[in-house]
Amino acid sequence: EPGANMRHIRKPNPKPIEI
């Protein structure tokens, strides 16, 4: 799941993005 992978990705975001 691309969405699940994005929220587990390491980024300088304050909070993960859930699509």
Backbone hydrogen bonds, N-H to C=O, Kabsch-Sander energy under -0.5 kcal/mol:
donor,donor_aa,acceptor,acceptor_aa,energy
5,N,1,E,-1.8
6,M,2,P,-1.8
7,R,3,G,-1.6
8,H,4,A,-0.7
9,I,5,N,-0.6
9,I,6,M,-0.7
11,K,9,I,-0.8
13,N,11,K,-0.9
18,E,16,P,-0.5
19,I,17,I,-0.6
